[in-house]
Amino acid sequence: MDFKEHKQFLSAFFIIAAGGLLFYFAKPYLPSKLFVENTTSSNIAVDSLMLRAMKEFEQAEDSTIVVVDSIVIPAIKTDSIILGTIPTDSIPAPVIQQVSYSDLIKVDDFDFNLERPTDSTGKIAIPSPLALKSYKGINNLKRFFEKLYELDQSKEGKIRIAYYGDSMIDGDLIVQDFRSSLQTRFGGSGVGFVSIKSESARSRYSVKHYASGNWTQRNYMKARTDSLPYGVNGAIFFPVDSTASVKYLASGIKNSYRLNSPRLFYGPATDNTLLKVTKEKDTTFNTIALKGKNGLNTVNLSSKNLKKIELDFSGAQNTPIYGIDFSDATGIAVDGFSSRGNSGLPLSILNIGQMRKFDQVLSYDLIILQFGANVLTHKSKNYNWYSSRMTKVIHHLQQAFPDADILILGTADKGTKFENIIKTDTSVVKLLRAQQHYAAKTESGFMSLFHLMGGVNTMPIWTDQKLANDDFTHFSSRGSRKIGRMIYGSLMEDYSAFAKARSKQLQLQIERHKEDSLATSILNDSLKNIPLHD
């Protein structure tokens, strides 16, 4: 190294060293979130509808919302006691109360510097759930609770739930344990509606499915148009040639040990569309001609509950294929529909007419929406833009599924690195507030996963306990099982209050009916003893 090169090297070295010292001494005065840990997971993405909404929306504050937050038990007609049914048309208009926007969840409600005490082993115990003292919209689930009560009493009938979410429920996580808990309590079995293909098909535990051959897939996350007749799962599949096939295998989740009464959902078929069905380990197969010309058609593939079924399509290049339903004729069915990167806004792409065709067959009683992880990847001063757009989405779903109640699941906690500490960012509560806001505006039920987890700074604890992944966003399989059962437990608390009030009212109605009958009988006896005079 000559003198000139040596001099340049020393100059560069001193510049770098000076920069390092400057950064070291200036770091305490820099914003704490300037250097946030990169916790981006492959499952975290965003959809273009959300980006467009953020750009276009002009932020505005809402002052007052008309909401309902009390259980209103409908009056029971006397003749319904004899029939053993409770007509839903007897439900009176709910009591309306005014709730100010300022009464919803607020950032000031929480201490974001909260430190949890450790036990004797140095670990921090999982915090107990926090009570949600503001809007829950319990009364907005009265139709669903009514159906649940009838099923609970008669042990007959069927209730179906559509559970939409993002990567948090990918692979049927959370949903499978929520479903299994409901089925154990109220009856029913089967994993519900399953797509032909999915991003997590092979890692899904509640059912295994393997699509092979040539398929063309469209879904509402990638194809930004409402011209395609997407299925209730937000997707549509076309066999490209005769190599297209799909195989399903039952798995090991309780109440889903079999592929219950498989039924195929498909669109208009051509005259030469054939389906080869192979069941279990048989070397023989059945061939079914798919002749349906309607926008939505179904065909039963077996009346039995199977361990395995394989479908091979031929002549079906222009036939939309949606998926297969595996569920009992009675009890509870829960369909899990996950889309990675989904903010919830793409649900507005689902065609109302097409959804009503699905609803005529599947008869949904409850729609659950669990979104938020992808919205939190883009920080906002507030989430009014999201509340505004999701309000429109929910009104869209209310038209598509007119007989279903809607339950909004508020976001779970998310850990963000502040210097060297993982804590809850205020954006989590801001988003939660926005979700509670649009739940109230649309008269939907509301449940907070953040509160179920225990509130502020709980995601790091869940991660330490192996209940969440290292991205401090997604639950692990163990954590998903726990949160799925917590959602079930919270829903059952509200249902139990409804059922207790319903049973009490029913008993009063029966007693009044008996008293009226006794009074009528006494009156008739008295009339018989009155002497008749000319």
C-alpha positions as CSV (number, residue, x, y, z in Angstrom):
1,M,0.0,0.0,0.0
2,D,1.6,3.3,-1.1
3,F,1.4,6.6,0.9
4,K,-1.7,7.9,-1.0
5,E,-3.7,4.7,-0.5
6,H,-2.7,4.6,3.1
7,K,-3.9,8.2,3.6
8,Q,-7.2,7.4,2.0
9,F,-7.7,4.3,4.2
10,L,-7.0,6.3,7.4
11,S,-9.5,9.0,6.3
12,A,-12.2,6.5,5.6
13,F,-11.6,4.7,8.9
14,F,-11.8,8.0,10.9
15,I,-15.0,9.0,9.1
16,I,-16.7,5.6,9.9
17,A,-15.5,5.7,13.5
18,A,-16.8,9.3,13.9
19,G,-20.1,8.3,12.5
20,G,-20.3,5.3,14.9
21,L,-19.6,7.5,17.9
22,L,-22.1,10.1,16.8
23,F,-24.8,7.4,16.5
24,Y,-23.9,6.0,19.9
25,F,-24.3,9.3,21.7
26,A,-27.3,10.4,19.7
27,K,-29.2,7.2,20.0
28,P,-31.0,8.1,23.3
29,Y,-32.4,11.2,21.7
30,L,-33.7,9.4,18.6
31,P,-37.3,8.1,18.3
32,S,-37.7,4.7,20.0
33,K,-39.3,3.1,17.0
34,L,-36.7,4.3,14.4
35,F,-35.0,0.9,14.5
36,V,-37.9,-1.6,14.8
37,E,-37.1,-5.2,14.7
38,N,-38.0,-6.7,11.4
39,T,-40.7,-9.2,12.4
40,T,-42.2,-9.6,8.9
41,S,-43.4,-13.1,8.4
42,S,-44.0,-14.7,5.0
43,N,-47.7,-14.8,6.0
44,I,-47.9,-11.0,6.5
45,A,-48.9,-9.3,3.3
46,V,-51.4,-6.7,2.3
47,D,-54.1,-6.5,-0.4
48,S,-54.4,-3.7,-2.9
49,L,-57.9,-2.8,-1.7
50,M,-56.5,-1.9,1.7
51,L,-53.7,0.2,0.1
52,R,-56.2,2.0,-2.1
53,A,-58.5,2.7,0.9
54,M,-55.7,4.1,2.9
55,K,-54.8,6.4,0.1
56,E,-58.2,7.6,-0.9
57,F,-60.0,8.0,2.4
58,E,-60.3,11.4,4.0
59,Q,-60.2,10.9,7.7
60,A,-63.3,12.0,9.6
61,E,-64.5,11.5,13.2
62,D,-67.9,10.1,13.9
63,S,-69.7,11.7,16.9
64,T,-72.5,9.3,17.8
65,I,-73.4,5.8,17.0
66,V,-76.8,4.1,17.5
67,V,-76.0,0.7,19.1
68,V,-77.6,-2.1,21.0
69,D,-75.8,-3.7,23.9
70,S,-78.3,-5.7,26.0
71,I,-79.9,-9.0,25.6
72,V,-83.5,-8.6,24.5
73,I,-85.5,-11.8,24.9
74,P,-88.4,-11.9,22.4
75,A,-91.9,-12.6,23.5
76,I,-93.2,-16.2,23.0
77,K,-96.5,-16.9,21.5
78,T,-98.6,-19.2,23.5
79,D,-99.3,-21.6,20.7
80,S,-95.5,-22.0,20.2
81,I,-95.3,-23.7,23.6
82,I,-97.5,-26.5,22.3
83,L,-95.5,-26.9,19.1
84,G,-92.2,-26.8,21.0
85,T,-90.8,-24.1,18.7
86,I,-90.1,-20.4,19.2
87,P,-90.9,-18.3,16.1
88,T,-88.3,-15.7,15.2
89,D,-90.9,-13.4,13.8
90,S,-92.1,-12.8,17.3
91,I,-88.9,-11.0,18.2
92,P,-89.7,-7.4,18.9
93,A,-87.7,-4.4,17.9
94,P,-84.6,-4.2,20.2
95,V,-84.2,-1.4,22.8
96,I,-82.0,1.2,21.2
97,Q,-79.5,3.2,23.3
98,Q,-77.2,6.0,22.3
99,V,-73.5,5.3,22.8
100,S,-70.9,8.1,22.2
101,Y,-67.9,7.3,20.1
102,S,-65.8,8.4,23.1
103,D,-67.3,5.5,25.1
104,L,-65.6,2.9,23.0
105,I,-62.2,1.3,23.7
106,K,-59.6,4.1,24.2
107,V,-55.8,4.2,24.1
108,D,-55.8,5.9,27.5
109,D,-57.5,2.8,29.0
110,F,-54.2,1.0,29.0
111,D,-50.7,1.4,30.5
112,F,-48.3,0.5,27.6
113,N,-45.4,0.5,30.0
114,L,-47.0,-2.2,32.2
115,E,-44.5,-4.8,33.5
116,R,-45.8,-8.2,34.4
117,P,-44.5,-9.9,37.7
118,T,-42.5,-13.0,37.4
119,D,-43.0,-16.2,39.4
120,S,-40.4,-18.1,41.4
121,T,-38.9,-19.7,38.2
122,G,-38.5,-16.3,36.6
123,K,-41.3,-16.8,34.1
124,I,-44.3,-14.5,33.6
125,A,-47.7,-16.3,33.8
126,I,-50.2,-16.0,31.1
127,P,-52.4,-13.1,32.2
128,S,-56.1,-13.7,32.8
129,P,-58.5,-12.3,30.2
130,L,-59.7,-8.7,30.7
131,A,-63.4,-8.0,30.9
132,L,-64.6,-5.9,28.0
133,K,-66.6,-3.2,29.7
134,S,-67.7,-1.3,26.5
135,Y,-69.7,-2.3,23.5
136,K,-70.1,-6.0,22.8
137,G,-73.4,-6.0,20.9
138,I,-74.7,-9.2,22.4
139,N,-78.2,-8.5,21.4
140,N,-77.1,-8.4,17.8
141,L,-76.5,-12.2,18.0
142,K,-80.0,-12.9,19.1
143,R,-81.0,-14.8,15.9
144,F,-78.0,-17.0,16.2
145,F,-78.5,-17.6,19.9
146,E,-82.2,-18.4,19.2
147,K,-81.2,-21.1,16.7
148,L,-78.6,-22.4,19.2
149,Y,-81.2,-22.5,21.9
150,E,-83.6,-24.5,19.8
151,L,-80.8,-27.0,18.8
152,D,-79.8,-27.2,22.5
153,Q,-83.4,-28.1,23.5
154,S,-84.5,-30.3,20.7
155,K,-81.1,-31.9,19.7
156,E,-82.4,-31.6,16.1
157,G,-81.7,-29.2,13.3
158,K,-78.4,-27.7,12.0
159,I,-76.5,-24.5,12.5
160,R,-73.8,-23.3,10.1
161,I,-71.1,-20.7,10.7
162,A,-68.8,-19.1,8.1
163,Y,-65.5,-18.1,9.7
164,Y,-63.5,-15.7,7.5
165,G,-60.0,-14.6,8.4
166,D,-56.4,-13.9,7.3
167,S,-53.2,-15.9,7.9
168,M,-54.1,-16.1,11.6
169,I,-56.5,-19.0,10.8
170,D,-54.4,-20.4,7.9
171,G,-54.5,-24.2,7.9
172,D,-57.7,-24.2,9.9
173,L,-55.8,-23.0,13.0
174,I,-58.1,-21.5,15.7
175,V,-61.2,-22.5,13.7
176,Q,-60.6,-26.3,14.1
177,D,-60.7,-26.1,17.9
178,F,-63.5,-23.6,17.9
179,R,-65.5,-25.9,15.6
180,S,-64.7,-29.0,17.7
181,S,-65.7,-27.4,20.9
182,L,-69.1,-26.4,19.5
183,Q,-69.7,-29.8,18.0
184,T,-68.8,-31.5,21.3
185,R,-71.4,-29.2,23.1
186,F,-74.2,-29.2,20.5
187,G,-73.6,-32.1,18.2
188,G,-72.5,-32.5,14.7
189,S,-69.2,-33.5,13.0
190,G,-67.1,-32.8,10.0
191,V,-64.7,-30.1,8.8
192,G,-67.3,-28.3,6.7
193,F,-66.6,-26.6,3.3
194,V,-63.1,-27.3,2.0
195,S,-61.6,-25.7,-1.2
196,I,-60.1,-27.6,-4.0
197,K,-56.7,-26.1,-3.4
198,S,-55.3,-23.8,-0.6
199,E,-51.9,-22.4,0.4
200,S,-51.9,-24.5,3.5
201,A,-53.5,-27.7,2.2
202,R,-50.7,-30.1,3.2
203,S,-50.0,-28.6,6.6
204,R,-53.7,-28.5,7.6
205,Y,-54.4,-31.0,10.4
206,S,-58.2,-31.2,10.4
207,V,-58.2,-32.6,6.8
208,K,-55.6,-33.3,4.2
209,H,-56.2,-32.5,0.6
210,Y,-53.9,-32.8,-2.4
211,A,-54.7,-31.3,-5.7
212,S,-52.8,-32.6,-8.7
213,G,-52.7,-32.2,-12.4
214,N,-53.5,-28.9,-14.2
215,W,-55.8,-26.4,-12.5
216,T,-56.5,-22.7,-13.1
217,Q,-57.3,-20.9,-9.9
218,R,-58.8,-17.4,-9.4
219,N,-59.5,-15.8,-6.0
220,Y,-60.7,-12.5,-4.8
221,M,-57.3,-11.6,-3.4
222,K,-55.5,-11.6,-6.7
223,A,-58.1,-11.0,-9.4
224,R,-59.5,-7.6,-8.7
225,T,-62.9,-7.9,-10.4
226,D,-66.4,-8.8,-9.3
227,S,-67.2,-10.3,-12.7
228,L,-66.1,-13.8,-11.8
229,P,-68.6,-16.0,-9.8
230,Y,-66.3,-16.6,-6.8
231,G,-67.4,-19.2,-4.4
232,V,-68.3,-18.6,-0.7
233,N,-64.6,-19.3,0.0
234,G,-63.6,-16.4,-2.3
235,A,-62.1,-18.7,-4.9
236,I,-63.0,-20.5,-8.1
237,F,-61.1,-23.4,-9.8
238,F,-61.1,-24.7,-13.4
239,P,-59.7,-28.1,-14.5
240,V,-57.4,-27.4,-17.4
241,D,-57.5,-31.0,-18.7
242,S,-58.2,-34.5,-17.7
243,T,-55.2,-34.6,-15.4
244,A,-57.0,-32.4,-12.9
245,S,-57.8,-34.3,-9.7
246,V,-58.0,-33.8,-5.9
247,K,-57.8,-36.2,-3.0
248,Y,-59.1,-35.7,0.6
249,L,-58.0,-37.6,3.7
250,A,-59.6,-37.4,7.1
251,S,-57.4,-36.4,9.9
252,G,-57.2,-36.4,13.7
253,I,-59.2,-33.5,15.1
254,K,-62.0,-34.5,17.4
255,N,-65.4,-34.7,15.7
256,S,-63.6,-34.7,12.3
257,Y,-62.4,-38.3,12.1
258,R,-64.3,-38.8,8.9
259,L,-65.2,-37.1,5.7
260,N,-68.9,-36.7,6.5
261,S,-71.4,-37.0,3.6
262,P,-69.2,-35.4,0.9
263,R,-71.0,-33.0,-1.4
264,L,-69.4,-31.3,-4.4
265,F,-70.2,-27.6,-5.3
266,Y,-69.8,-26.6,-8.9
267,G,-71.0,-24.1,-11.5
268,P,-72.5,-24.6,-15.0
269,A,-71.2,-27.8,-16.5
270,T,-70.9,-28.7,-20.2
271,D,-72.6,-31.8,-21.6
272,N,-69.5,-33.9,-21.5
273,T,-68.3,-33.0,-18.0
274,L,-67.6,-36.2,-16.1
275,L,-66.4,-36.9,-12.5
276,K,-64.7,-40.1,-11.4
277,V,-65.2,-40.8,-7.7
278,T,-62.9,-43.2,-5.9
279,K,-63.7,-44.0,-2.3
280,E,-61.6,-45.3,0.5
281,K,-59.0,-47.9,-0.8
282,D,-61.3,-49.3,-3.5
283,T,-59.9,-50.0,-7.0
284,T,-63.4,-49.5,-8.4
285,F,-65.0,-46.1,-8.9
286,N,-68.2,-44.4,-9.8
287,T,-68.6,-42.0,-12.7
288,I,-71.0,-39.1,-12.3
289,A,-72.1,-36.8,-15.2
290,L,-72.1,-33.2,-13.9
291,K,-75.2,-31.9,-15.7
292,G,-76.1,-28.9,-13.7
293,K,-76.6,-25.7,-15.7
294,N,-77.4,-23.3,-12.8
295,G,-74.9,-20.8,-11.5
296,L,-74.4,-23.1,-8.5
297,N,-75.0,-26.9,-8.5
298,T,-74.4,-29.6,-5.9
299,V,-74.1,-33.4,-6.1
300,N,-73.8,-35.8,-3.3
301,L,-70.7,-38.0,-3.6
302,S,-71.5,-40.5,-0.9
303,S,-74.0,-41.0,1.9
304,K,-71.3,-42.5,4.1
305,N,-68.7,-41.0,6.3
306,L,-65.4,-41.8,4.6
307,K,-61.7,-41.8,5.4
308,K,-60.6,-41.0,1.9
309,I,-62.1,-39.8,-1.4
310,E,-60.5,-38.9,-4.7
311,L,-62.0,-37.0,-7.5
312,D,-60.8,-37.0,-11.2
313,F,-62.4,-34.5,-13.7
314,S,-62.6,-34.9,-17.4
315,G,-64.3,-32.7,-20.0
316,A,-64.6,-30.0,-17.3
317,Q,-62.3,-27.3,-18.7
318,N,-65.0,-24.6,-18.6
319,T,-66.8,-25.8,-15.4
320,P,-66.2,-23.8,-12.2
321,I,-65.4,-26.0,-9.3
322,Y,-65.7,-24.6,-5.8
323,G,-65.0,-27.3,-3.2
324,I,-66.6,-30.0,-1.1
325,D,-68.7,-29.8,2.0
326,F,-68.0,-32.5,4.7
327,S,-70.7,-32.1,7.4
328,D,-73.5,-33.9,9.2
329,A,-77.1,-33.2,8.5
330,T,-77.6,-32.1,12.1
331,G,-75.6,-30.2,14.7
332,I,-72.9,-27.6,14.1
333,A,-70.9,-27.0,11.0
334,V,-68.2,-24.4,10.8
335,D,-66.5,-23.4,7.5
336,G,-63.1,-21.9,7.8
337,F,-62.1,-19.5,5.0
338,S,-58.6,-18.1,5.3
339,S,-56.7,-15.8,2.9
340,R,-53.1,-14.7,3.6
341,G,-52.7,-11.0,3.5
342,N,-56.4,-10.3,3.7
343,S,-57.5,-7.1,5.4
344,G,-61.2,-8.1,5.1
345,L,-61.9,-5.5,2.4
346,P,-61.9,-8.1,-0.5
347,L,-65.1,-9.6,1.0
348,S,-66.8,-6.8,-0.8
349,I,-65.9,-8.4,-4.1
350,L,-68.1,-11.4,-3.4
351,N,-71.2,-11.2,-5.6
352,I,-74.4,-10.9,-3.6
353,G,-76.5,-13.0,-6.0
354,Q,-73.9,-15.8,-6.0
355,M,-73.6,-15.7,-2.3
356,R,-77.3,-16.0,-1.9
357,K,-77.2,-19.2,-4.0
358,F,-74.7,-20.6,-1.6
359,D,-76.7,-19.5,1.3
360,Q,-79.8,-21.2,0.0
361,V,-77.9,-24.5,0.2
362,L,-75.7,-23.9,3.2
363,S,-78.1,-21.7,5.3
364,Y,-75.6,-19.6,7.4
365,D,-76.6,-18.5,10.8
366,L,-73.5,-16.7,11.8
367,I,-70.6,-15.0,10.0
368,I,-67.4,-14.5,12.0
369,L,-64.8,-12.0,10.8
370,Q,-61.2,-12.2,12.2
371,F,-59.0,-9.6,10.5
372,G,-56.4,-7.1,11.6
373,A,-52.9,-8.6,11.5
374,N,-52.3,-7.2,8.0
375,V,-53.8,-3.8,8.8
376,L,-51.4,-3.4,11.6
377,T,-48.4,-3.7,9.2
378,H,-49.2,-0.1,8.1
379,K,-49.3,2.3,11.0
380,S,-52.0,5.0,11.1
381,K,-52.7,7.9,13.3
382,N,-56.2,6.3,13.5
383,Y,-58.1,3.7,11.6
384,N,-61.2,5.7,10.6
385,W,-60.5,4.8,6.9
386,Y,-60.6,1.1,7.8
387,S,-63.8,1.5,9.9
388,S,-65.5,3.3,7.0
389,R,-64.6,0.7,4.4
390,M,-65.3,-2.3,6.7
391,T,-68.7,-0.8,7.5
392,K,-69.5,-1.1,3.8
393,V,-68.1,-4.6,3.7
394,I,-70.4,-5.7,6.5
395,H,-73.4,-4.2,4.9
396,H,-72.5,-6.1,1.8
397,L,-72.3,-9.3,3.7
398,Q,-75.6,-8.6,5.4
399,Q,-77.2,-8.4,2.0
400,A,-75.4,-11.6,0.8
401,F,-76.4,-13.6,3.9
402,P,-79.6,-11.9,5.2
403,D,-80.5,-14.6,7.8
404,A,-77.0,-14.6,9.5
405,D,-75.8,-12.5,12.4
406,I,-72.3,-11.2,12.2
407,L,-69.6,-11.4,14.9
408,I,-66.5,-9.2,14.7
409,L,-63.3,-10.5,16.4
410,G,-61.2,-7.5,17.4
411,T,-57.4,-7.9,16.7
412,A,-55.1,-9.8,19.0
413,D,-52.1,-8.2,20.6
414,K,-49.0,-7.7,18.4
415,G,-45.5,-7.1,19.8
416,T,-43.3,-4.3,18.5
417,K,-39.7,-3.7,19.4
418,F,-39.0,-0.5,21.3
419,E,-35.2,-0.3,21.7
420,N,-34.6,-3.8,23.3
421,I,-38.1,-4.4,24.7
422,I,-41.0,-6.0,22.9
423,K,-44.2,-4.2,23.8
424,T,-47.7,-3.4,22.5
425,D,-47.8,-0.5,20.2
426,T,-50.7,2.0,20.6
427,S,-51.8,1.2,17.0
428,V,-53.1,-2.2,18.3
429,V,-55.7,-0.4,20.5
430,K,-56.4,2.2,17.8
431,L,-57.3,-0.6,15.4
432,L,-59.3,-2.4,18.1
433,R,-61.3,0.8,18.6
434,A,-62.0,1.1,14.9
435,Q,-63.2,-2.6,14.8
436,Q,-65.5,-2.0,17.7
437,H,-66.7,1.2,16.0
438,Y,-67.8,-0.6,12.7
439,A,-69.3,-3.5,14.7
440,A,-71.5,-0.9,16.5
441,K,-72.4,1.0,13.3
442,T,-73.5,-2.3,11.6
443,E,-75.2,-3.7,14.6
444,S,-72.8,-6.7,14.8
445,G,-71.5,-8.6,17.8
446,F,-68.0,-7.8,19.0
447,M,-65.4,-9.8,20.8
448,S,-61.8,-8.6,21.5
449,L,-59.0,-11.1,21.2
450,F,-56.7,-8.5,22.7
451,H,-58.8,-8.7,25.9
452,L,-59.0,-12.5,25.8
453,M,-55.2,-12.6,25.7
454,G,-55.0,-10.4,28.8
455,G,-54.4,-6.9,27.3
456,V,-51.2,-4.9,26.9
457,N,-47.8,-6.6,26.5
458,T,-49.2,-10.1,26.4
459,M,-47.9,-11.3,23.0
460,P,-44.3,-11.5,24.3
461,I,-45.5,-13.6,27.2
462,W,-47.4,-15.9,24.8
463,T,-44.3,-16.1,22.7
464,D,-42.1,-17.1,25.7
465,Q,-44.7,-19.7,26.5
466,K,-44.5,-21.1,23.0
467,L,-48.1,-20.0,22.3
468,A,-47.1,-17.6,19.6
469,N,-44.4,-17.4,16.9
470,D,-41.2,-15.3,17.0
471,D,-42.9,-12.7,14.8
472,F,-44.9,-11.7,17.8
473,T,-48.0,-11.7,15.6
474,H,-49.2,-15.2,14.8
475,F,-50.2,-17.8,17.3
476,S,-48.4,-21.2,17.3
477,S,-50.4,-24.4,17.0
478,R,-50.7,-24.6,20.8
479,G,-51.6,-20.9,21.0
480,S,-54.2,-21.3,18.3
481,R,-55.8,-24.2,20.1
482,K,-55.9,-22.1,23.3
483,I,-57.4,-19.0,21.6
484,G,-59.9,-21.0,19.6
485,R,-61.2,-22.5,22.9
486,M,-61.2,-19.0,24.5
487,I,-63.4,-17.7,21.6
488,Y,-65.7,-20.6,22.2
489,G,-65.8,-20.0,25.9
490,S,-66.5,-16.3,25.6
491,L,-69.3,-16.9,23.1
492,M,-70.8,-19.5,25.4
493,E,-70.8,-17.1,28.3
494,D,-73.0,-14.7,26.3
495,Y,-75.2,-17.6,25.0
496,S,-75.6,-18.9,28.6
497,A,-77.0,-15.6,29.6
498,F,-79.4,-15.6,26.7
499,A,-80.4,-19.3,27.4
500,K,-81.0,-18.6,31.1
501,A,-83.3,-15.7,30.3
502,R,-85.0,-17.6,27.6
503,S,-85.7,-20.6,29.8
504,K,-87.0,-18.4,32.6
505,Q,-89.3,-16.6,30.2
506,L,-90.5,-19.9,28.7
507,Q,-91.3,-21.3,32.2
508,L,-93.3,-18.2,33.0
509,Q,-95.2,-18.5,29.7
510,I,-96.0,-22.2,30.5
511,E,-97.2,-21.3,34.0
512,R,-99.4,-18.6,32.7
513,H,-100.8,-21.0,30.1
514,K,-101.6,-23.5,32.8
515,E,-103.3,-20.8,34.9
516,D,-105.4,-19.6,32.0
517,S,-106.4,-23.2,31.3
518,L,-107.3,-23.8,34.9
519,A,-109.3,-20.6,35.1
520,T,-111.2,-21.6,31.9
521,S,-111.9,-25.1,33.4
522,I,-113.2,-23.6,36.7
523,L,-115.4,-21.2,34.7
524,N,-116.8,-24.0,32.6
525,D,-117.6,-26.1,35.8
526,S,-119.3,-23.1,37.3
527,L,-121.5,-22.6,34.3
528,K,-122.6,-26.2,34.4
529,N,-123.9,-25.8,38.0
530,I,-126.1,-22.7,37.2
531,P,-129.7,-23.8,37.2
532,L,-131.7,-23.0,34.1
533,H,-135.0,-21.2,34.5
534,D,-137.9,-20.8,32.1
